[in-house]
Amino acid sequence: MSSTQVDTPEMARQAWACVARGWIGSGCLEFNCRFNQADPCYAALGHKLNLLMVNTSVYNLKIQKRINNNQDDPVCRVKNDKIKQNECDLFNNRAEVTFINGILIINRVIRADSGNYTLRLDRSDGTETSADLQVNVEGLEFNCRFNQADPCYAALGHKLNLKMVDTSEYDLKIQKRIKNNQDDPVCRVKNDKIKQNECDLFNNRAEVTFINGILIINRVIRADSGNYTLRLDRSDGTETYTDLQVIVEAPIGSVNVSISCSSNGMKSVSCSSDGDQLIYSWTLNGESLMDGNPTIELNETDGNIICSVKNHVSDGQKSIRVKHCPGVESFCRFNQKDTCYAALGHKLNLQMVDTRKYSLKIQKRINNNQDDPVCRVKNDRIKENECDLFNNGPEVTVINGILIINRVIRADSGNYTLKLEDSDGTVTSADLQVIVEAPIGSVNVSISCSSNGMKSVSCSSDGDQLIYSWTLNGESLMDGNPTIELNETDGNIICSVKNHVSDGQKSIRVKHCPAPIGSVEVSISCSSNGMKSVSCSSDGDQLIYSWTLNGESLMDGNPTIELNEETDGNIICSVKNHYMKILRYMASCLRRYRRRILFFCLPCILLLPIYIYVSITLCNIMTHGAPGARSVQPTHFMATGLKLSRDLAPHPAKTFWRSKLNSGALWNIMQYVTDCQHNPILNPRLAANPPGISYKTESSRRSRNRCSPDYKINNTMPDFFTLPTQIKDFVTTMHCRNYPLIIDALGVCDRAPTLLLAVKTQTANFANREAIRETWGRSGRIKSRGGQQRLVRRVFLLGKSKDLHVEEKLQLESDSYGDIIQWEFTDTFFNLTLKDVLFWNWFSRRCPHARFIFKGDDDIFVRTPALLDYLLAEEANGSFSNGSSKPNKMETFVVGDVIHNAAPIRSNGTKYYIPESFFKGLYPSYPGGGGVVYSGSLAHRLLEMSQRVHLFPIDDVYLGMCLQRLGVYPIHHPAFLTFDFPKDEPKEPCANHTILMVHKRSPAEMFQLWTETSRPSPKCRNATLRVQTGVQYTRQKPVLNRFLLSQFSF
């Protein structure tokens, strides 16, 4: 049996489906062999192999794979169709290997299954017989022709046949077009033989051969991708040629589906698989879902969900049963005295009375008048035409006199009155207060040690009205705070968190903190051969040694080092652990500058009363919040100690500028150095050599055009090697920001546009970019809703991909549209900040006179005509007074969905994870990165300021850092929906006509929204932009805040 041929990608996908799904049947490849057959046994990689042996109830079987032909070769013993696990080292306990009725079944063959096997049969009388079998594992086979119009897809690691011509009639030259010149690799063929001295294409790979005019690659590798040209030279001197594009893709691996439940009852279903260019599709209970993402959100739906994954060479799928999330069900009665607490997103049962005897009216008391919403019930049925109470109507039912809300929302909180109307006209009533709380999420506990040996234990969780309690070694601690201090105690500590609807807890082991370093002793001894042994010792825990000889570091971290006879000079032994580094630095500063400190103490004492007065004034200012800025979104933790004001912009309770080093956090230390060098108030001498980082070294690294990772910087982060890969990659390359352009959009700003659309995208997102070009991202003179025509231009911002095929398609896309800007850095989530900085640089050179910039993601929808109306109206009114004292108001204009009161996420299970060893403190106010608009004048200022702010992993937070240092306060506008429409908000028919931007939308949804908003119905033509009820959006000038920032300006 030969290897299985696959003539089309569709056949390949069908064959690989067996592997990914685990199916065995008519649609899969199944091979049968016997141990007594004379021919070799052929099996297909990834498919099923049945090896027929004998009746294992009669014989004891031993299967041996002959590798070295000795007793060390792996064996496996079988008796009564059962593998003896303690006597089987052949198949490494693979789950897909079983014995049934004397047949060895390998459900998924791997390459290691190839080899020569011997089957030995031991009878009960002591006699023995044996049989041999050779097993050859071969991959799938793909057939292509050089004259075909479509690309040729091949599976990585499998066989590819490229059909050419009869090589006895022609001289063939195969060339791989890389630079399209004579240096491109070629291979000449004559009479089915490769001319080795004229072939530098396949690097003499043994798996590449020519047979009967077919180029056979028995095992395809990544480098086989590319554009090939086949040239045919006839004997009469004429020449013809044909082209073929070959694309190598890794086939689909096993498909994995997982389901997680959030605290509000929503289900997140995630699908993953190995392979290239994966396309996802979902089916729920036989119906297709309009979502092509690897992760989808489901409500309280249950049933069977199937995730299908495919690419050009294979496909696979996995089915999983979706059940209701374990909920928190609450029961209350209208005649109870206590408050009724209900869990957000879960079920609430409100017991009333027998609705067959009474007519019921449920009223929610808001204004205590006739306009309060009511709902009438009779015979267990809600009278729809007399019920305006429940916005989540489909979730509300009445059964046997019980009002059931299957999924509680925030709006269900309030004071209710139940009125019972009897048939004789009498009326009775009962009141009930309902409070909705978010249940407890996962509980996280962390421990940090201070320099004095004390331990700080912190506990955090999602949820409302959290109450904390602690237990240490089984004994309760009298402390209800989320953070407690412990001395040198060790043992198990439990943090318990509860509210009125749920509870949770987390246990963690508490260990002793490392002891501080004592005095350092150095001794030298000479050996008889003239070598010197230098020893260093000190008290303390987890000591780290380093040596310096005559000012140069020695590459030795041992407490004892050897020096040769000729060495002389000054040697320094430095000893540290993670808790003495800052203390030694501070002590050295005190010793070095003690006279200067004494000299400056007297003036400081005299200025102390003024300092106290200014500090109290500024602290009062810094605790104010933003006008209309909304609360932190679920992806952030709410920071304590923050207040809001309707008049001033948001600030944390502690100033973002710090004149004191926030020790232990790499970004804070590096930024502190920069702040000191550019700020006359902060002491630049104090930051000349901060612990663990040399600013001069960092600055010099950043100035290079070609930048390499700096692995020395990991010495400043004690937990560096335990961090996720994306954090480590960012830390070692965060000094790099001068990346060259690969593709430039040269003709975009031939004329100064009113609005420049800058869209962050990734190379593989072709469908998103095409949808944007056809809908809200059209380039040219765009007519606003008010009838004015303004010039709009569009660019896409990208890094590079590792997929050469995708890069080639991107170049073709750029040639077609001219709107691609690509830099030579790897496109990752943490490199989105690089796109901002590099785009500001590009903007200053290529499009410096654009009046406004919209920067957003490629999965959003923008009402571009409405956005133009808004910007032109703001410009005409001169309404750019958002906190600046400068005469040119456009220099401070930035608007979006402003997020404030946000702190770093410390849970490493999310892509927003920022470790405490990298950054400490609160985030400044920032507009959400899904979509933000700022003036072109501000973009020039942001470029200048970005040179003085170190890169931060999260791009929209980095924008907020630059804005705060500029003294610019972002304007919050409720028509920017970075987190989509609120889930508890009723969907209005004209809701899409009230927005400026909404996230997240697929390409299909973009086309749908563009059609809907471009041709509004008569009812929606006069729809106005969204406003947030109960909040007045003002833009008063925060005079005191400007005073503060003027003191700390560069």
VOZA-337591 format. One line per 10 residues: for each residue x, y, z of C-alpha. Coordinates in steps of 0.25 Angstrom, whole numbers, plus 5000, padded with zeros to 4 digits. Example, Ala and Ser with C-alpha at 12.3 -4.5 7.8 and 13.67 -1.06 7.14 Angstrom:
2
5049 4982 5031; 5055 4996 5029
# end
This chain:
1050
5000 5000 5000; 5006 5014 4996; 5004 5027 5003; 4991 5033 5002; 4989 5043 4991; 4982 5056 4993; 4979 5064 4980; 4971 5075 4986; 4972 5083 4999; 4957 5079 5001
4962 5064 5001; 4973 5068 5010; 4964 5074 5020; 4955 5062 5020; 4966 5053 5023; 4972 5062 5034; 4958 5063 5040; 4959 5049 5045; 4972 5053 5053; 4966 5065 5059
4952 5059 5063; 4957 5046 5067; 4947 5039 5057; 4949 5025 5052; 4940 5021 5041; 4937 5022 5026; 4941 5036 5025; 4955 5033 5031; 4968 5026 5027; 4969 5012 5033
4980 5002 5030; 4980 4987 5033; 4993 4979 5034; 4996 4965 5039; 5009 4961 5046; 5011 4949 5037; 5010 4957 5024; 5022 4957 5015; 5021 4972 5010; 5024 4984 5018
5012 4990 5026; 5009 5005 5021; 5001 5014 5031; 4997 5029 5029; 5002 5039 5038; 4991 5043 5048; 4982 5032 5044; 4978 5018 5049; 4986 5005 5048; 4981 4991 5052
4991 4981 5054; 4985 4967 5054; 4992 4957 5064; 4986 4945 5070; 4976 4941 5081; 4983 4947 5094; 4975 4937 5103; 4983 4926 5097; 4997 4932 5097; 5005 4942 5105
5010 4952 5095; 5023 4960 5095; 5024 4971 5084; 5038 4976 5082; 5043 4988 5074; 5057 4985 5068; 5066 4997 5069; 5079 4991 5074; 5075 4977 5073; 5078 4974 5088
5071 4973 5101; 5070 4988 5103; 5061 4989 5091; 5047 4994 5096; 5036 4983 5098; 5022 4982 5102; 5015 4969 5108; 5000 4966 5106; 4991 4956 5113; 4976 4954 5111
4975 4967 5103; 4981 4975 5114; 4995 4982 5113; 5003 4979 5125; 5007 4994 5129; 5019 4990 5137; 5025 4982 5126; 5022 4992 5114; 5032 5003 5111; 5029 5002 5096
5017 5012 5094; 5020 5021 5106; 5006 5019 5111; 4999 5026 5099; 4984 5026 5101; 4982 5024 5086; 4988 5010 5087; 4979 4998 5091; 4977 4983 5089; 4963 4978 5085
4961 4963 5081; 4976 4960 5078; 4977 4973 5070; 4987 4984 5073; 4980 4997 5070; 4988 5010 5069; 4977 5021 5067; 4986 5032 5063; 4999 5028 5057; 5012 5036 5059
5025 5036 5052; 5032 5028 5064; 5023 5017 5060; 5031 5014 5048; 5041 5002 5050; 5044 4987 5050; 5035 4979 5060; 5036 4965 5065; 5024 4958 5071; 5027 4946 5080
5017 4936 5085; 5019 4928 5098; 5010 4916 5099; 5006 4909 5112; 5015 4897 5108; 5027 4906 5108; 5029 4906 5093; 5031 4920 5086; 5029 4925 5072; 5032 4938 5066
5028 4947 5053; 5034 4960 5048; 5027 4972 5042; 5033 4985 5036; 5024 4997 5038; 5026 5010 5029; 5018 5023 5033; 5016 5032 5022; 5009 5046 5022; 4998 5051 5013
5001 5055 4998; 4998 5067 4991; 4998 5069 4976; 5000 5082 4968; 5003 5086 4954; 5012 5097 4950; 5001 5102 4940; 4990 5103 4950; 4984 5117 4953; 4981 5115 4968
4992 5115 4978; 4998 5101 4982; 4995 5098 4997; 5004 5088 5004; 5004 5082 5018; 5016 5084 5027; 5024 5071 5029; 5016 5064 5018; 5018 5060 5003; 5017 5070 4991
5017 5066 4976; 5019 5077 4966; 5016 5072 4952; 5024 5078 4941; 5028 5072 4928; 5035 5061 4921; 5050 5064 4925; 5055 5056 4914; 5050 5066 4904; 5054 5079 4911
5064 5085 4920; 5057 5090 4932; 5061 5102 4941; 5053 5104 4954; 5055 5117 4960; 5050 5123 4973; 5047 5137 4972; 5052 5145 4984; 5059 5158 4979; 5055 5155 4965
5069 5156 4960; 5080 5146 4956; 5084 5144 4970; 5071 5136 4973; 5073 5121 4975; 5071 5112 4963; 5072 5097 4960; 5074 5091 4947; 5068 5077 4943; 5071 5068 4931
5066 5054 4929; 5060 5053 4943; 5073 5056 4949; 5077 5069 4957; 5090 5075 4953; 5096 5076 4967; 5106 5086 4962; 5095 5095 4957; 5085 5094 4968; 5085 5103 4980
5070 5103 4982; 5068 5091 4991; 5081 5090 4999; 5083 5076 4994; 5072 5071 5003; 5071 5056 5002; 5055 5057 5002; 5055 5064 4989; 5055 5056 4976; 5050 5056 4961
5043 5044 4956; 5036 5044 4942; 5035 5059 4941; 5030 5061 4955; 5037 5069 4966; 5035 5061 4979; 5037 5067 4992; 5035 5056 5002; 5035 5065 5014; 5031 5079 5012
5038 5090 5021; 5034 5105 5023; 5045 5109 5014; 5038 5102 5002; 5028 5114 5002; 5030 5124 4991; 5028 5128 4977; 5034 5119 4967; 5037 5120 4952; 5039 5108 4943
5046 5110 4930; 5046 5100 4919; 5058 5101 4909; 5055 5093 4896; 5066 5087 4887; 5063 5098 4876; 5066 5109 4885; 5052 5114 4889; 5048 5116 4903; 5035 5116 4911
5032 5118 4925; 5021 5117 4935; 5019 5122 4950; 5014 5115 4962; 5012 5120 4976; 5014 5110 4987; 5008 5112 5001; 5012 5103 5013; 5003 5102 5024; 5003 5094 5037
4991 5085 5038; 4981 5086 5049; 4984 5079 5062; 4974 5074 5072; 4963 5084 5075; 4961 5088 5089; 4948 5095 5094; 4947 5100 5108; 4936 5108 5116; 4937 5117 5127
4926 5124 5135; 4927 5139 5139; 4921 5144 5152; 4909 5150 5144; 4905 5137 5139; 4911 5139 5125; 4918 5127 5118; 4931 5129 5111; 4934 5118 5101; 4948 5117 5095
4954 5109 5084; 4968 5106 5081; 4977 5097 5072; 4990 5096 5065; 4992 5100 5051; 4994 5112 5042; 4983 5122 5037; 4972 5117 5045; 4958 5120 5042; 4948 5118 5053
4933 5115 5052; 4922 5111 5062; 4910 5103 5062; 4900 5103 5074; 4889 5092 5074; 4890 5091 5059; 4890 5106 5056; 4902 5114 5051; 4906 5126 5060; 4911 5139 5053
4924 5139 5060; 4938 5136 5054; 4946 5138 5067; 4953 5127 5075; 4945 5132 5087; 4930 5135 5088; 4921 5139 5099; 4908 5132 5102; 4896 5136 5111; 4889 5125 5119
4887 5116 5106; 4890 5101 5107; 4891 5090 5097; 4902 5085 5088; 4913 5095 5083; 4922 5091 5072; 4935 5098 5069; 4940 5096 5054; 4954 5100 5051; 4960 5099 5037
4971 5105 5028; 4975 5101 5013; 4981 5088 5016; 4972 5082 5027; 4961 5084 5037; 4956 5079 5050; 4945 5081 5060; 4941 5078 5075; 4927 5077 5081; 4924 5080 5095
4912 5081 5104; 4908 5095 5109; 4901 5095 5122; 4895 5106 5131; 4906 5113 5139; 4905 5109 5154; 4897 5121 5159; 4893 5128 5172; 4878 5126 5173; 4871 5136 5183
4858 5134 5190; 4850 5146 5196; 4835 5149 5200; 4828 5162 5199; 4824 5162 5214; 4838 5160 5219; 4844 5171 5228; 4858 5169 5224; 4864 5174 5211; 4864 5165 5199
4878 5163 5193; 4880 5157 5179; 4892 5153 5171; 4895 5160 5158; 4893 5152 5146; 4886 5141 5154; 4872 5136 5158; 4862 5143 5167; 4849 5137 5172; 4839 5147 5179
4828 5140 5185; 4815 5148 5185; 4801 5142 5186; 4791 5133 5178; 4789 5142 5166; 4776 5134 5163; 4769 5141 5175; 4775 5155 5174; 4779 5165 5163; 4793 5169 5166
4800 5182 5163; 4815 5183 5165; 4820 5197 5166; 4835 5202 5167; 4835 5214 5176; 4845 5224 5169; 4838 5238 5170; 4826 5233 5179; 4816 5238 5169; 4807 5232 5158
4819 5233 5148; 4826 5222 5155; 4827 5209 5146; 4817 5198 5149; 4813 5184 5145; 4800 5177 5146; 4798 5162 5148; 4785 5153 5147; 4785 5138 5146; 4800 5136 5146
4801 5145 5134; 4807 5159 5132; 4798 5168 5125; 4808 5173 5114; 4800 5186 5111; 4800 5190 5126; 4815 5187 5129; 4826 5197 5128; 4834 5192 5140; 4844 5181 5135
4854 5185 5124; 4859 5170 5123; 4845 5166 5119; 4848 5152 5114; 4855 5148 5127; 4843 5151 5135; 4831 5141 5137; 4821 5138 5148; 4818 5124 5152; 4809 5119 5163
4809 5133 5169; 4824 5135 5169; 4831 5146 5161; 4843 5140 5155; 4854 5148 5149; 4864 5138 5142; 4875 5148 5140; 4876 5160 5150; 4881 5173 5145; 4886 5185 5152
4873 5193 5149; 4865 5182 5157; 4870 5189 5170; 4860 5198 5177; 4848 5199 5186; 4835 5192 5182; 4821 5192 5186; 4811 5180 5184; 4797 5184 5183; 4786 5173 5184
4772 5176 5179; 4761 5166 5184; 4749 5164 5177; 4741 5171 5187; 4749 5184 5184; 4758 5184 5196; 4773 5187 5194; 4785 5182 5203; 4799 5185 5200; 4813 5181 5204
4827 5187 5202; 4840 5181 5199; 4854 5187 5197; 4863 5179 5186; 4878 5181 5186; 4886 5175 5174; 4900 5171 5177; 4911 5165 5168; 4915 5152 5174; 4929 5148 5178
4939 5145 5167; 4952 5137 5169; 4960 5141 5181; 4974 5145 5180; 4985 5146 5191; 4999 5151 5190; 5010 5153 5200; 5021 5164 5200; 5033 5165 5209; 5038 5179 5214
5052 5182 5218; 5049 5181 5233; 5045 5166 5231; 5030 5169 5232; 5020 5163 5223; 5009 5170 5216; 4998 5160 5211; 4988 5166 5201; 4974 5160 5197; 4966 5164 5185
4953 5159 5178; 4942 5164 5169; 4929 5167 5174; 4921 5177 5182; 4921 5181 5197; 4932 5172 5200; 4935 5168 5214; 4949 5162 5218; 4953 5152 5229; 4966 5145 5232
4970 5132 5238; 4984 5128 5241; 4987 5114 5245; 4973 5112 5249; 4971 5124 5258; 4963 5136 5254; 4971 5150 5252; 4964 5162 5257; 4965 5170 5244; 4955 5172 5233
4964 5180 5224; 4968 5174 5210; 4982 5176 5214; 4989 5172 5227; 5003 5172 5233; 5009 5160 5239; 5022 5159 5247; 5031 5147 5246; 5020 5137 5247; 5019 5126 5237
5008 5115 5234; 4995 5115 5225; 4987 5128 5224; 4973 5128 5218; 4966 5140 5213; 4951 5139 5213; 4942 5149 5205; 4927 5150 5205; 4916 5159 5202; 4901 5157 5204
4899 5148 5192; 4912 5139 5191; 4925 5136 5198; 4939 5131 5194; 4953 5128 5200; 4967 5126 5197; 4978 5119 5205; 4993 5122 5203; 5006 5117 5210; 5013 5128 5218
5028 5127 5220; 5039 5135 5227; 5044 5147 5220; 5059 5147 5216; 5068 5153 5227; 5075 5166 5223; 5090 5166 5220; 5100 5168 5231; 5114 5173 5230; 5122 5169 5218
5136 5162 5221; 5147 5160 5210; 5159 5151 5212; 5171 5147 5202; 5179 5135 5203; 5191 5131 5194; 5193 5116 5190; 5207 5110 5187; 5205 5111 5172; 5204 5127 5173
5189 5127 5171; 5181 5136 5180; 5167 5132 5186; 5158 5143 5190; 5146 5140 5199; 5134 5148 5203; 5124 5146 5214; 5112 5152 5221; 5100 5149 5229; 5086 5149 5223
5077 5140 5214; 5077 5138 5199; 5091 5145 5197; 5095 5149 5183; 5110 5152 5181; 5117 5161 5170; 5131 5165 5168; 5138 5177 5163; 5153 5178 5160; 5159 5192 5157
5145 5197 5153; 5142 5185 5144; 5132 5174 5147; 5136 5160 5148; 5127 5149 5142; 5126 5141 5155; 5115 5141 5165; 5122 5131 5175; 5126 5135 5189; 5140 5131 5186
5148 5134 5173; 5162 5131 5168; 5172 5141 5163; 5185 5139 5156; 5198 5144 5162; 5200 5156 5153; 5187 5162 5157; 5187 5174 5166; 5178 5186 5169; 5165 5189 5177
5155 5178 5178; 5141 5180 5183; 5131 5169 5187; 5116 5173 5187; 5106 5165 5194; 5091 5167 5192; 5077 5161 5194; 5064 5165 5189; 5061 5174 5201; 5074 5181 5204
5077 5187 5190; 5069 5200 5192; 5074 5201 5207; 5089 5200 5202; 5086 5211 5192; 5080 5220 5201; 5091 5218 5212; 5102 5221 5201; 5094 5234 5198; 5094 5238 5212
5109 5236 5214; 5113 5242 5201; 5104 5255 5203; 5103 5256 5218; 5110 5270 5218; 5101 5275 5207; 5089 5270 5214; 5092 5277 5227; 5095 5290 5219; 5081 5289 5212
5073 5285 5225; 5072 5299 5231; 5065 5305 5219; 5056 5293 5218; 5052 5295 5232; 5049 5310 5230; 5041 5306 5217; 5033 5295 5225; 5020 5304 5228; 5019 5308 5213
5021 5294 5209; 5010 5289 5218; 5000 5299 5213; 5003 5296 5198; 5002 5281 5201; 4989 5282 5207; 4983 5290 5196; 4989 5281 5185; 4984 5269 5192; 4970 5274 5192
4971 5277 5177; 4977 5263 5174; 4965 5256 5180; 4955 5262 5170; 4949 5254 5158; 4946 5256 5144; 4933 5263 5138; 4925 5252 5133; 4936 5242 5132; 4931 5228 5135
4935 5218 5144; 4945 5207 5142; 4941 5196 5133; 4941 5181 5137; 4955 5179 5131; 4961 5188 5142; 4961 5187 5157; 4955 5199 5165; 4966 5206 5173; 4963 5211 5187
4965 5225 5192; 4959 5232 5180; 4948 5242 5179; 4940 5249 5168; 4937 5263 5165; 4927 5269 5155; 4937 5281 5152; 4951 5276 5151; 4958 5265 5143; 4961 5251 5150
4974 5249 5158; 4978 5238 5168; 4978 5242 5182; 4993 5242 5181; 5000 5251 5170; 5005 5244 5158; 5018 5251 5159; 5026 5246 5170; 5038 5253 5176; 5041 5240 5184
5046 5227 5177; 5035 5216 5177; 5045 5205 5179; 5044 5191 5174; 5037 5194 5161; 5046 5195 5148; 5037 5205 5140; 5036 5214 5152; 5051 5214 5154; 5054 5217 5140
5043 5228 5139; 5048 5234 5152; 5062 5236 5145; 5056 5243 5133; 5047 5251 5142; 5059 5256 5150; 5067 5260 5138; 5056 5268 5132; 5049 5274 5144; 5056 5285 5152
5048 5282 5165; 5052 5267 5166; 5067 5265 5170; 5075 5260 5158; 5087 5256 5166; 5079 5246 5174; 5075 5239 5162; 5088 5239 5155; 5091 5224 5159; 5078 5218 5164
5078 5203 5168; 5078 5193 5157; 5078 5202 5145; 5088 5212 5138; 5080 5223 5131; 5092 5226 5122; 5093 5212 5117; 5078 5211 5115; 5078 5224 5107; 5090 5219 5098
5083 5206 5095; 5070 5214 5091; 5078 5223 5082; 5082 5212 5072; 5075 5209 5059; 5077 5194 5060; 5073 5190 5074; 5075 5176 5081; 5069 5171 5094; 5075 5175 5107
5076 5163 5116; 5084 5170 5126; 5072 5178 5130; 5065 5165 5136; 5074 5166 5148; 5066 5178 5153; 5053 5169 5154; 5054 5158 5164; 5043 5150 5158; 5047 5152 5143
5048 5137 5140; 5034 5134 5145; 5027 5145 5137; 5019 5142 5124; 5027 5142 5111; 5020 5155 5106; 5025 5162 5119; 5039 5157 5118; 5039 5161 5103; 5034 5175 5105
5044 5177 5117; 5056 5173 5109; 5053 5182 5097; 5045 5194 5103; 5057 5203 5100; 5056 5200 5085; 5047 5210 5078; 5054 5214 5065; 5049 5203 5055; 5051 5205 5040
5039 5206 5031; 5036 5193 5022; 5024 5199 5015; 5021 5214 5014; 5008 5221 5010; 5014 5232 5003; 5003 5239 4995; 4992 5239 5006; 4994 5253 5010; 4996 5260 4997
4986 5270 5002; 4984 5273 5017; 4972 5265 5021; 4961 5270 5031; 4961 5256 5038; 4972 5245 5037; 4967 5231 5041; 4979 5223 5047; 4975 5208 5049; 4983 5199 5057
4982 5185 5050; 4990 5172 5048; 4995 5166 5036; 4986 5154 5035; 4973 5163 5037; 4970 5165 5022; 4955 5164 5024; 4955 5175 5034; 4963 5184 5026; 4954 5182 5013
4942 5184 5021; 4947 5197 5027; 4951 5202 5013; 4937 5199 5008; 4929 5205 5019; 4933 5215 5030; 4948 5217 5026; 4946 5222 5011; 4956 5231 5006; 4953 5244 4999
4943 5256 5001; 4933 5251 5011; 4919 5258 5012; 4916 5260 5027; 4901 5258 5032; 4900 5274 5032; 4904 5274 5017; 4918 5279 5018; 4929 5272 5010; 4942 5270 5016
4955 5262 5012; 4957 5249 5020; 4969 5240 5018; 4972 5226 5023; 4984 5218 5028; 4986 5204 5034; 4997 5203 5044; 5004 5189 5045; 5017 5182 5050; 5023 5170 5043
5018 5156 5043; 5026 5143 5043; 5018 5137 5032; 5025 5140 5018; 5012 5137 5010; 5004 5147 5018; 5015 5158 5017; 5015 5156 5001; 5000 5158 5001; 5001 5170 5010
5011 5176 4999; 5001 5173 4988; 4990 5180 4997; 4999 5192 4999; 5002 5193 4984; 4987 5193 4981; 4982 5203 4992; 4994 5210 4996; 4989 5212 5011; 4998 5202 5018
5009 5207 5028; 5018 5195 5033; 5030 5196 5042; 5040 5185 5045; 5036 5180 5059; 5028 5168 5062; 5013 5171 5063; 5009 5167 5077; 4999 5172 5087; 5009 5179 5096
5015 5186 5084; 5003 5194 5081; 5010 5205 5089; 5021 5205 5078; 5010 5207 5068; 5006 5220 5075; 5020 5226 5076; 5024 5222 5062; 5011 5227 5056; 5013 5241 5063
5027 5241 5057; 5021 5237 5043; 5010 5248 5044; 5020 5259 5047; 5027 5256 5034; 5017 5251 5025; 5004 5258 5029; 5007 5269 5039; 4995 5278 5035; 4984 5269 5037
4974 5275 5046; 4968 5263 5054; 4973 5249 5056; 4964 5237 5059; 4972 5226 5064; 4965 5212 5066; 4965 5197 5065; 4961 5189 5053; 4949 5183 5059; 4941 5195 5062
4930 5203 5054; 4930 5218 5053; 4919 5228 5048; 4929 5236 5040; 4919 5246 5035; 4914 5248 5049; 4928 5249 5054; 4931 5260 5044; 4919 5268 5049; 4923 5267 5063
4937 5271 5060; 4933 5283 5051; 4923 5288 5062; 4934 5287 5073; 4944 5295 5064; 4933 5305 5061; 4929 5307 5075; 4944 5308 5080; 4940 5298 5090; 4954 5292 5092
4956 5298 5106; 4958 5285 5113; 4968 5289 5123; 4979 5297 5116; 4984 5311 5118; 4990 5312 5104; 4983 5321 5094; 4982 5311 5083; 4971 5302 5088; 4973 5291 5078
4986 5287 5085; 4979 5281 5096; 4967 5274 5089; 4965 5259 5091; 4952 5252 5093; 4947 5238 5095; 4942 5228 5105; 4950 5233 5117; 4954 5222 5128; 4958 5227 5141
4961 5221 5155; 4968 5209 5149; 4979 5201 5155; 4988 5190 5149; 4983 5176 5148; 4991 5167 5156; 4985 5154 5151; 4994 5147 5141; 4983 5140 5134; 4979 5153 5126
4987 5159 5114; 4986 5173 5122; 4994 5167 5134; 5005 5176 5139; 5014 5171 5150; 5017 5179 5162; 5032 5177 5160; 5030 5185 5147; 5020 5196 5151; 5014 5201 5164
5003 5212 5165; 4990 5216 5159; 4988 5219 5144; 4984 5233 5140; 4971 5236 5133; 4972 5231 5119; 4962 5230 5107; 4960 5215 5103; 4968 5210 5092; 4957 5205 5083
4955 5219 5078; 4960 5233 5081; 4960 5246 5074; 4971 5257 5076; 4975 5269 5068; 4987 5269 5059; 4994 5280 5068; 4993 5271 5080; 4999 5259 5072; 5012 5268 5070
5012 5270 5085; 5010 5255 5088; 5022 5252 5079; 5031 5261 5087; 5026 5257 5101; 5027 5242 5097; 5042 5244 5096; 5042 5246 5111; 5032 5235 5116; 5037 5221 5115
5029 5211 5107; 5018 5204 5115; 5011 5191 5111; 4997 5196 5110; 4996 5206 5098; 4983 5214 5103; 4990 5215 5117; 5002 5221 5111; 4994 5231 5104; 4988 5235 5117
5002 5236 5123; 5007 5246 5112; 4994 5254 5113; 4995 5256 5128; 5010 5261 5127; 5005 5271 5116; 4994 5276 5125; 4983 5271 5116; 4970 5266 5121; 4963 5256 5112
4948 5259 5109; 4938 5248 5112; 4927 5246 5101; 4916 5236 5103; 4915 5233 5088; 4929 5226 5088; 4925 5212 5093; 4938 5205 5095; 4931 5194 5102; 4919 5193 5093
4905 5197 5098; 4903 5194 5113; 4897 5180 5115; 4886 5185 5124; 4882 5196 5114; 4869 5194 5106; 4872 5193 5091; 4865 5205 5084; 4862 5204 5069; 4870 5216 5066
4882 5213 5076; 4892 5211 5065; 4889 5226 5060; 4893 5232 5073; 4907 5227 5074; 4920 5232 5068; 4928 5219 5070; 4925 5205 5076; 4934 5193 5079; 4934 5181 5076
4928 5178 5062; 4932 5168 5051; 4933 5171 5036; 4919 5166 5033; 4914 5175 5044; 4921 5187 5039; 4914 5185 5025; 4901 5184 5032; 4903 5196 5041; 4908 5204 5029
4896 5201 5021; 4887 5204 5033; 4893 5217 5037; 4895 5222 5023; 4880 5221 5019; 4873 5224 5032; 4858 5221 5033; 4849 5233 5035; 4848 5230 5050; 4863 5231 5052
4867 5243 5043; 4866 5253 5054; 4873 5244 5065; 4883 5252 5073; 4896 5247 5079; 4896 5239 5092; 4896 5246 5106; 4898 5240 5119; 4886 5243 5128; 4889 5249 5142
4902 5255 5137; 4905 5268 5132; 4917 5269 5123; 4925 5282 5126; 4939 5286 5122; 4943 5296 5133; 4957 5301 5134; 4963 5294 5146; 4972 5306 5150; 4978 5300 5162
4982 5287 5154; 4988 5296 5143; 4996 5302 5154; 5001 5288 5159; 5005 5284 5146; 5012 5297 5143; 5021 5294 5155; 5024 5280 5149; 5026 5283 5135; 5038 5280 5126
# end
